[in-house]
Amino acid sequence: MILLRLFWVFSYIGLFNFGGGYAMISFIQSEVVSDNHWMTQSEFTDIVAISQMTPGPIGINAATYSGYTSVINDAWMIETFGDTPMLLGFMGVLGSVIATFGVIWLPFFVMILVSKIILRYKDHCITTSIFETLRPAVVGLLVSASLCLLTDIDIDNIGSALNIESNFGISEANFGKAEQSPIGFALSIAIFLVVLHGTRRYKWSMIYTLLACAAIGIIAFGIIGL
């Protein structure tokens, strides 16, 4: 059953996550999109965007939204509760609770048990060696998460991220399809480049940037219909 599978998957994601919420993104993407096919890359990209805009750690938020989306996309759930949208929605909420609990319960108890030991032996050669080795691994996970969100590839095909066959690394899930809506595609690319430049060079406020982009999206894609 998908609820038990969700609990198992997010439990070991939480246990083996190092590097915070952004490093967790590649773990979640690998499980819910590539391995279990509980959602599409486009849906996962939307989940990451919403997780960043809502209060709370992005990793836990992503687990919450992934749990809901995975349950309401499940074929057995749709067949069983599809005629009663309220029940299907309730099962989706239950999936959110299970995924969220799964991702936090093991780290919570493990950190309580080992925190005193880590603080006592934080300068020991074994402890420092472990963290020196984990540091580049965390950087790799962060880069992996970025590439997984930017492109259509999964984590096993990361080497072909920027070739012609993969559309030069541009994913339809994130920027739309040029053949279907050239203006909308161009606008998405323009927003990406402007926000990247503005936040890097001029240190734009993330809150105001997100609000401005949301307003542009409402006008361009909602009202005008690009």
LINLINLIN-V380491 format. One record per residue. N is the residue number from 1. SS is DSSP state (@ for helix, = for strand, . for the rest). PHI is phi as a letter, one per 40 degrees, with the letter a starting at -180 (none if undefined). NEAR is the number of other C-alpha atoms within 10 Angstrom. Layout:
[[N;SS;PHI;NEAR] [N;SS;PHI;NEAR]]
This chain:
[[1;.;none;9] [2;@;c;16] [3;@;c;19] [4;@;c;11] [5;@;c;13] [6;@;d;24] [7;@;c;20] [8;@;c;15] [9;@;c;19] [10;@;c;27] [11;@;c;21] [12;@;c;16] [13;@;c;22] [14;@;c;27] [15;@;c;16] [16;.;b;14] [17;.;c;20] [18;.;b;16] [19;.;h;15] [20;.;g;15] [21;@;c;18] [22;@;c;22] [23;@;c;23] [24;@;c;26] [25;@;d;26] [26;@;c;22] [27;@;c;22] [28;@;c;22] [29;@;d;26] [30;@;c;18] [31;@;c;17] [32;@;c;23] [33;@;b;19] [34;@;c;17] [35;@;c;11] [36;.;c;13] [37;.;f;15] [38;.;c;22] [39;.;a;20] [40;.;c;15] [41;@;c;24] [42;@;c;17] [43;@;c;16] [44;@;c;23] [45;@;c;17] [46;@;c;16] [47;@;c;20] [48;@;c;21] [49;@;c;14] [50;@;c;15] [51;@;c;20] [52;@;c;16] [53;@;c;15] [54;.;c;10] [55;.;c;9] [56;.;h;10] [57;.;c;13] [58;@;c;23] [59;@;c;23] [60;@;c;22] [61;@;c;23] [62;@;c;27] [63;@;c;33] [64;@;c;25] [65;@;c;23] [66;@;c;28] [67;@;c;28] [68;@;c;22] [69;@;c;22] [70;@;c;25] [71;@;c;27] [72;@;c;23] [73;@;c;16] [74;.;c;16] [75;@;c;14] [76;@;c;13] [77;@;c;18] [78;@;c;15] [79;@;c;10] [80;@;c;11] [81;@;b;17] [82;.;c;15] [83;.;c;10] [84;.;b;10] [85;@;d;12] [86;@;c;11] [87;@;c;14] [88;@;c;21] [89;@;c;17] [90;@;c;15] [91;@;c;19] [92;@;c;25] [93;@;c;19] [94;@;c;17] [95;@;c;27] [96;@;c;25] [97;@;c;18] [98;@;c;23] [99;@;c;31] [100;@;c;25] [101;@;c;18] [102;@;c;24] [103;@;c;27] [104;@;b;18] [105;@;c;14] [106;@;c;17] [107;@;d;18] [108;@;d;12] [109;@;c;11] [110;@;c;11] [111;@;c;12] [112;@;c;10] [113;@;c;11] [114;@;b;11] [115;@;c;13] [116;@;c;11] [117;@;c;11] [118;@;c;13] [119;@;c;9] [120;@;c;10] [121;.;b;13] [122;.;c;14] [123;.;c;11] [124;.;c;10] [125;@;c;9] [126;@;c;11] [127;@;c;12] [128;@;c;13] [129;@;c;11] [130;@;c;10] [131;@;c;12] [132;@;c;11] [133;@;c;10] [134;@;c;14] [135;@;d;12] [136;@;c;11] [137;@;c;15] [138;@;c;18] [139;@;c;13] [140;@;c;13] [141;@;c;20] [142;@;c;20] [143;@;c;14] [144;@;c;20] [145;@;c;21] [146;@;c;15] [147;@;c;20] [148;@;c;24] [149;@;c;24] [150;@;c;18] [151;.;b;23] [152;.;c;21] [153;.;c;20] [154;.;b;20] [155;@;c;17] [156;@;c;9] [157;@;b;10] [158;@;c;14] [159;@;c;10] [160;@;c;14] [161;.;c;21] [162;.;b;15] [163;.;c;10] [164;@;c;9] [165;@;c;9] [166;@;c;14] [167;@;g;13] [168;@;f;12] [169;@;g;19] [170;.;c;19] [171;.;c;19] [172;@;c;16] [173;@;c;18] [174;@;b;20] [175;@;b;20] [176;.;g;19] [177;.;b;16] [178;.;c;12] [179;.;c;8] [180;.;c;10] [181;.;a;13] [182;@;d;13] [183;@;c;14] [184;@;c;19] [185;@;c;19] [186;@;c;15] [187;@;c;18] [188;@;c;16] [189;@;c;15] [190;@;c;13] [191;@;c;15] [192;@;d;15] [193;@;c;11] [194;@;c;12] [195;@;c;18] [196;@;c;14] [197;@;c;13] [198;@;c;14] [199;@;c;13] [200;@;c;10] [201;@;c;9] [202;.;b;10] [203;.;f;11] [204;.;d;14] [205;.;c;10] [206;@;c;12] [207;@;c;9] [208;@;c;10] [209;@;c;14] [210;@;c;15] [211;@;c;12] [212;@;c;12] [213;@;c;14] [214;@;c;12] [215;@;c;13] [216;@;c;15] [217;@;c;18] [218;@;c;13] [219;@;c;13] [220;@;c;15] [221;@;c;12] [222;@;c;11] [223;@;c;10] [224;@;c;9] [225;.;g;11] [226;.;c;15]]
